[in-house]
Amino acid sequence: MPEQRSADDAANTEVHPVPPTGVAESGIFSRYGVGSAVLGLAAVIAAVTATVFWLNHRTELNDREHKTRVLQAAADWTSVLINMNAGNVAGSVQKLHEGTVGKLNEDFEATVAPFTQLVQKLQSQTSGQIDSVAIESLHHPAPGQENKPDIPPELAAVADGTDEVLVVATSVSQNAGAKPTMVRWNLRLAVSDVDGKLLISKLETLR
């Protein structure tokens, strides 16, 4: 038979309450869990913010670099045009032609004929300089953009973007036995990006 304990023995037995399993630990881990979640969320937000900042900064740098290249291309091409004279007309025309694309390239001879005819007729020595160059409008779509409404139709298949540039220049022509003649140039050029190469796709004289 099971041994029976007396009432005194039962009364003298110490009873140690046992805390519910996992209660204390749960409180500790809950605090740790919330703290870890907050730190993780803060890290994600910081990473996203840093990425957005870097992308915006990179986009601005690329935009400035593109504008600089466009302005330089327009200035270089115009410099050849305004420094054309009887001694270098053939080489200048060839260089100008090589720097064009699209309709201007196709109609190049007719477009530059007034300039070359005047140079050959006057037999003048010309020296020109660029006074100012500025982008009038930017039509450079984002990478991967399929719709290119601002690009001339004939360039839609080959050009990634076309930007219009205003160029102001001055040239001085010296004819034998005559006083120097100053010519003021006000031009609008379209600069097209074709496979990373900037080419002139439009030449317009402004009055």
Secondary structure, DSSP 8 states (H G I E B T S, - for coil): ------HHHHHHS-------TTHHHHHHHHHHHHHHHHHHHHHHHHHHHHHHHHHHHHHHHHHHHHHHHHHHHHHHHHHHHHT--TTTHHHHHHHHHHTB-THHHHTHHHHHHHHHHHHHHHT-EEEEEEEEEEEEE-----TT----TTS-GGGTTTEEEEEEEEEEEEEEEE-TTS--EEEEEEEEEEEEEETTEEEEEEEEE--
